[in-house]
Amino acid sequence: MSNNEIIISGQNLELTDALKTNVTSKMEKLFTHDDRIIRLRIELAYKPNKNHHNEFSAKGHIEIPGPDMVVSVASDDMYKSIDELIVKLARKIRRRHRLERIKRNKLHDVDIPAALPKIA
């Protein structure tokens, strides 16, 4: 594992070694998208429903300079929730990079309040 920090927590659910290694191996791929990521917090939860199927949710919180990114996903399978969470987090990181690149390349007009003499 690299020096990047991944925090995994569970709610109403036992975190097995297989689940932890699955989450860690998949989440480490996100650090290749952006080297400014400070920490990843993954919260896995189990919510039993009487009427519907049991619901497993995964919530990802990326701590990065600027506004943090938070994404959550729910489905009837924990591993499916983790896979969907990876896709959403990667998409959000790519979108942020694209917007930063557009902002960086866009030229802005500069208004100078003083009248400058014209040179002929």
matplotlib code that plots the C-alpha trace (Angstrom):
import matplotlib.pyplot as plt

x = [0.0, 1.2, 1.5, -2.0, -4.5, -7.7, -10.1, -12.8, -15.7, -18.8, -22.2, -24.4, -22.0, -18.9, -15.8, -14.2, -10.6, -11.9, -14.1, -11.3, -8.8, -11.4, -12.2, -8.5, -7.3, -10.1, -9.7, -6.0, -6.7, -8.2, -4.9, -3.5, -6.2, -5.1, -1.9, -3.4, -5.8, -5.0, -7.3, -10.2, -12.9, -15.2, -18.3, -20.1, -23.6, -26.3, -29.9, -32.4, -35.8, -39.0, -40.8, -37.9, -34.6, -31.9, -30.0, -26.2, -24.8, -21.3, -20.3, -17.0, -15.5, -12.4, -10.4, -8.6, -7.4, -10.5, -14.0, -14.2, -16.0, -18.7, -20.6, -23.0, -24.4, -27.0, -27.9, -28.9, -25.3, -22.3, -19.8, -22.0, -22.3, -18.5, -18.0, -20.6, -18.9, -15.6, -17.1, -18.8, -15.7, -13.5, -16.0, -16.2, -12.4, -12.1, -14.9, -13.0, -9.8, -11.6, -13.2, -9.8, -8.2, -11.0, -10.7, -7.0, -7.1, -9.8, -8.5, -10.2, -10.4, -8.6, -10.3, -7.9, -9.8, -7.3, -7.1, -3.8, -2.2, -2.0, 1.4, 1.6]
y = [0.0, 3.5, 6.4, 7.5, 7.0, 5.0, 4.8, 2.2, 2.1, -0.1, 0.5, -2.4, -4.6, -6.6, -5.6, -8.8, -9.0, -9.8, -6.7, -4.5, -5.7, -5.4, -1.8, -0.9, -2.4, -0.6, 2.7, 2.9, 3.3, 6.7, 8.0, 7.6, 10.0, 12.8, 13.0, 15.8, 13.5, 13.6, 11.0, 8.7, 7.8, 4.9, 4.2, 0.9, 0.5, -2.2, -1.1, -3.9, -3.2, -5.2, -4.4, -4.4, -6.1, -5.5, -2.4, -2.0, 1.5, 2.8, 6.4, 7.9, 11.1, 12.4, 15.0, 17.1, 20.8, 22.8, 21.5, 17.9, 15.3, 13.2, 10.4, 7.8, 4.7, 2.1, -1.3, -4.8, -6.1, -4.6, -5.4, -3.9, -0.7, -0.5, -0.9, 1.8, 4.1, 3.7, 4.7, 7.7, 8.9, 8.5, 10.4, 13.2, 13.5, 13.6, 16.3, 18.4, 18.1, 19.1, 22.1, 23.2, 22.9, 24.9, 27.6, 27.7, 28.0, 30.6, 34.2, 37.0, 40.6, 42.9, 46.2, 49.0, 51.9, 54.5, 55.9, 54.9, 57.1, 55.6, 55.2, 55.8]
z = [0.0, -0.7, 1.7, 0.8, 3.6, 3.1, 6.1, 5.9, 8.4, 8.7, 10.1, 11.1, 9.2, 10.0, 8.0, 6.9, 5.6, 2.1, 2.1, 3.4, 0.8, -2.0, -1.1, -0.6, -3.9, -5.8, -4.1, -4.6, -8.3, -7.5, -6.3, -9.9, -11.2, -8.8, -6.8, -4.6, -2.8, 0.9, 2.3, 1.3, 3.8, 2.8, 4.9, 4.3, 5.8, 5.9, 6.2, 6.6, 5.0, 5.7, 2.5, 0.0, -0.4, 2.1, 1.2, 1.2, 0.9, 0.3, 0.8, -0.3, 1.0, -0.8, 1.1, -1.5, -1.6, -2.2, -1.7, -0.6, -2.8, -1.3, -3.2, -2.0, -3.7, -2.5, -4.0, -2.9, -3.0, -1.1, -3.8, -6.4, -4.3, -4.0, -7.8, -8.5, -5.9, -7.7, -11.0, -9.5, -7.6, -10.7, -12.8, -10.3, -10.2, -14.0, -14.1, -11.6, -13.6, -16.8, -15.2, -13.8, -17.2, -18.9, -16.2, -16.6, -20.4, -20.6, -21.0, -19.2, -20.3, -18.0, -17.1, -16.1, -14.6, -15.6, -19.1, -20.7, -23.3, -26.8, -28.3, -32.0]

ax = plt.figure().add_subplot(projection="3d")
ax.plot(x, y, z, "-o")
ax.set_aspect("equal")
plt.show()
